[in-house]
Amino acid sequence: MDIRIGNGYDVHALAEGLPLWLGGVLVESPIGCIAHSDGDVAIHALCDALLGALALGDIGKHFPDTSSEFKGIDSKILLARVMELIRREGWNVVNADITIAMQRPKLAPYIVAMRECLAEVMQISVDRVSVKATTTENLGFVGRSEGCEVYAVALLGK
């Protein structure tokens, strides 16, 4: 089997009164991501990991934030389009692992729903999708609730 691994990272600033979408799930929160799209930083990092595994560039190359076509777009649509690219190249997702760093709100109640949503969009079984959440112990921009950062790794097989 031929395999490829990709790494993704994304960060978004947070602001009061915006919706917080993470892993395709609307999280109850007084703060949300500032973004051109829906701001789902977890999906954006995952897309970068998937694209990176095949050296296809990054999410900004495929879905530029300067395009009105992607203004406010549901990031699940972007993930579905990335999956189309991957499958067109003859690859499948072996697994994906995502780590969300955010001080607040607590994300544990949403993890299962995120895994299920991402698996559905990628058309893979939920046991191939890992989502973890952590804080930064009140350190840095994440700890001050100024932003959210996400790391993602994806393994593809052919």
C-alpha positions in Angstrom: 0.0 0.0 0.0 1.2 3.5 -0.8 0.6 5.9 2.0 1.0 9.7 2.5 0.7 11.8 5.6 -0.2 15.4 5.9 -0.1 18.0 8.6 -2.5 20.9 9.0 -2.6 24.0 11.3 -5.0 26.8 11.4 -5.8 29.7 13.8 -8.6 32.2 14.0 -9.1 35.2 16.3 -12.2 35.1 18.5 -14.8 37.8 19.1 -17.9 38.1 21.2 -21.3 37.5 19.5 -20.1 35.3 16.6 -21.2 31.7 16.1 -18.6 29.1 17.0 -18.4 26.2 14.5 -15.9 23.4 15.3 -15.7 20.1 13.5 -18.9 20.9 11.7 -20.8 21.3 14.9 -22.3 24.6 16.3 -20.9 25.0 19.8 -22.8 27.0 22.4 -20.5 29.9 23.2 -20.5 33.6 23.7 -17.4 33.9 21.4 -16.8 32.7 17.9 -14.2 32.8 15.1 -13.6 35.8 13.0 -13.4 34.5 9.4 -14.3 34.9 5.8 -16.1 31.6 5.8 -18.1 30.1 8.8 -14.7 30.1 10.6 -14.6 26.3 11.4 -10.9 26.3 12.3 -11.0 22.5 12.9 -12.2 21.7 9.4 -9.7 24.2 7.9 -6.8 22.5 9.6 -8.1 19.1 8.5 -8.4 20.3 4.9 -4.8 21.5 5.0 -3.7 18.1 6.3 -5.6 16.3 3.6 -4.3 18.6 0.9 -0.8 18.5 2.2 -0.6 14.7 2.1 -0.8 14.9 -1.6 1.1 18.1 -2.1 -2.0 19.9 -3.4 -1.3 23.2 -1.7 -3.4 24.6 1.1 -7.0 25.6 1.8 -6.3 29.2 0.8 -5.1 28.1 -2.7 -8.3 26.2 -3.3 -10.8 28.4 -1.5 -9.3 31.9 -1.3 -10.6 34.3 1.3 -10.6 37.0 -1.3 -13.4 35.3 -3.2 -17.0 36.2 -2.6 -17.9 32.6 -3.6 -16.6 31.5 -0.2 -18.0 34.3 2.0 -19.8 32.7 4.9 -19.6 29.3 3.3 -20.2 26.2 5.4 -16.8 24.6 5.9 -18.3 21.2 5.6 -18.7 22.0 1.9 -15.0 22.8 1.6 -14.1 19.5 3.3 -16.4 17.6 0.9 -14.7 19.3 -2.1 -11.3 18.4 -0.7 -12.4 14.8 -0.4 -13.5 14.9 -4.0 -10.0 16.0 -5.0 -8.4 13.2 -2.9 -10.7 10.5 -4.3 -10.2 11.8 -7.9 -6.5 11.2 -7.3 -7.3 7.6 -6.2 -6.6 8.0 -2.5 -8.7 7.3 0.6 -8.4 8.5 4.2 -6.9 5.9 6.5 -7.4 8.2 9.6 -7.4 11.8 10.8 -6.4 13.1 14.1 -7.4 16.7 15.2 -6.4 18.6 18.3 -8.3 21.8 19.2 -6.6 24.3 21.6 -9.2 26.6 23.1 -9.5 28.0 26.6 -13.2 28.3 26.6 -15.9 27.0 26.2 -15.3 23.4 27.3 -15.5 21.2 24.2 -15.8 17.7 25.7 -19.6 17.6 25.3 -19.2 18.2 21.5 -16.4 15.8 20.7 -18.6 12.8 19.7 -20.8 15.0 17.5 -17.7 16.5 15.8 -16.2 13.0 15.1 -19.5 11.8 13.7 -20.0 14.9 11.5 -16.5 14.8 10.1 -16.7 11.1 9.4 -20.0 11.6 7.6 -18.6 14.4 5.4 -15.5 12.4 4.6 -17.6 9.3 4.0 -15.4 7.2 6.4 -16.2 5.3 9.6 -16.2 7.3 12.8 -13.4 5.1 14.3 -11.0 6.7 11.8 -11.6 10.2 13.1 -10.1 11.5 16.3 -10.9 14.8 17.9 -9.3 16.0 21.0 -9.6 19.3 22.9 -7.1 21.0 25.2 -6.5 24.4 26.9 -3.2 26.2 27.1 -3.5 26.6 30.9 -4.3 30.3 30.4 -1.1 30.9 28.5 -0.7 32.9 25.2 -3.4 34.1 22.9 -5.4 30.8 23.3 -5.2 31.1 27.1 -6.5 34.6 27.0 -9.4 33.5 24.7 -8.2 35.7 21.9 -8.0 32.9 19.5 -8.4 29.2 18.8 -5.8 27.0 17.1 -6.1 23.5 15.7 -3.5 20.9 14.6 -4.5 18.1 12.3 -2.8 15.1 10.8 -4.3 12.9 8.1 -3.0 9.6 6.7 -4.0 8.7 3.2 -3.7 5.3 1.5 -3.9 4.0 -2.1 
